Amino acid sequence: MSDLSSYNDTYSNATFLDYDAAPCHNRFCPLFQRVAPPFLATTSATATLATVALLVALSERPQAWRWPQSRALVAQLALGTALFAALLPALAAGVAWGWHLGTGLCRLTHLLWHWSVFAQALLVASGSRGTVWARWDPRSRRLAVVLWAAALLLATPAALVSGVAAGTACIQRSVGILAPAYLLHLALCLCLLLLLPAGLLLAALAVPSFRASWASGAGLAWLFLGLWGPYGAGLAAEFLLQAGLLEPTCGSFEHFDLALGLSEGLGVLHCGLGPLAMLLARRCRRGAGAAGGC
């Protein structure tokens, strides 16, 4: 995953030659540099307000959070979105004025970015079935430690393939398509952002108890997987383009850059929309008890 402050410099230069020697102009990067800073700053502010509101609701009315959106699960998802949102101002500044914090902090940023995303994916998956988060007991605490530790380990390859380009941008570096670190990073992203939500969706369609959990509100927590799913598909298409399995024309690269950037922007929105969705689910359940529905 190349976070929204980056772009793949394999084909992001202003011009490069296509196979027929025609100059290929990539218009995505200038658009990205204009739009990304205000988008990231606005998203960070919105996510901060939504997460604070969610945490206040958790602390003031803990008894209002019942399975499937238990207090333990919601609090951890809020922690994940808070970590994600906290990184956005630095990334916005890096896009607008260049990254001047060094390679080490760039890799740390990518590590934390992916740690947050992967932890939330694992939490949503674990909360989609059973009552493991119904109580904050020793069993659920051990599971929480395992999930967060596993997410941190899975995020490590993202740090290995990131760096500072020309001293100005914190990006996912252009590495060989068959480089082990890149392949591992890509495989993990595809498993957690594309295959995992697809598997959960199929399970929900096939197993009645899964559908029942959707109806009772757990489906709103899956908003995270729905927002990141298109980006997972974009990463798969990126691999096919770089491997030459899809014809790499100027047009395909230009359109793909835009599609990948938009899909990643959609995923970034999860840090603001996720807390709002969980607050809405809580309000709907309260309304259902008093007035028969949401």
Stockholm file with secondary structure:
# STOCKHOLM 1.0

chainA/1-294         MSDLSSYNDTYSNATFLDYDAAPCHNRFCPLFQRVAPPFLATTSATATLATVALLVALSERPQAWRWPQSRALVAQLALGTALFAALLPALAAGVAWGWHLGTGLCRLTHLLWHWSVFAQALLVASGSRGTVWARWDPRSRRLAVVLWAAALLLATPAALVSGVAAGTACIQRSVGILAPAYLLHLALCLCLLLLLPAGLLLAALAVPSFRASWASGAGLAWLFLGLWGPYGAGLAAEFLLQAGLLEPTCGSFEHFDLALGLSEGLGVLHCGLGPLAMLLARRCRRGAGAAGGC
#=GR chainA/1-294 SS CCCTTCCCTTSCSSEEECTTSCEEECCHHHHHHHHHHHHHHHHHHHHHHHHHHHHHHHHHCGGGCCTTSCHHHHHHHHHHHHHHHHHHHHHHHHHHHCCCSHHHHHHHHHHHHHHHHHHHHHHHHHHTSSSTTSSCSHHHHHHHHHHHHHHHHHHHHHHHTEEEETTTEEEECCCCTTCHHHHHHHHHHHIIIIIHHHHHHHHHHHCHHHHHHHHTTGGGGGHHHHHHHHHHHHHHHHHHHHTTSSCCCHHHHHHHHHHHHHHHHHHHTHHHHHHHHHHHHHHHHHHHHHHSCC
#=GC SS_cons         CCCTTCCCTTSCSSEEECTTSCEEECCHHHHHHHHHHHHHHHHHHHHHHHHHHHHHHHHHCGGGCCTTSCHHHHHHHHHHHHHHHHHHHHHHHHHHHCCCSHHHHHHHHHHHHHHHHHHHHHHHHHHTSSSTTSSCSHHHHHHHHHHHHHHHHHHHHHHHTEEEETTTEEEECCCCTTCHHHHHHHHHHHIIIIIHHHHHHHHHHHCHHHHHHHHTTGGGGGHHHHHHHHHHHHHHHHHHHHTTSSCCCHHHHHHHHHHHHHHHHHHHTHHHHHHHHHHHHHHHHHHHHHHSCC
//
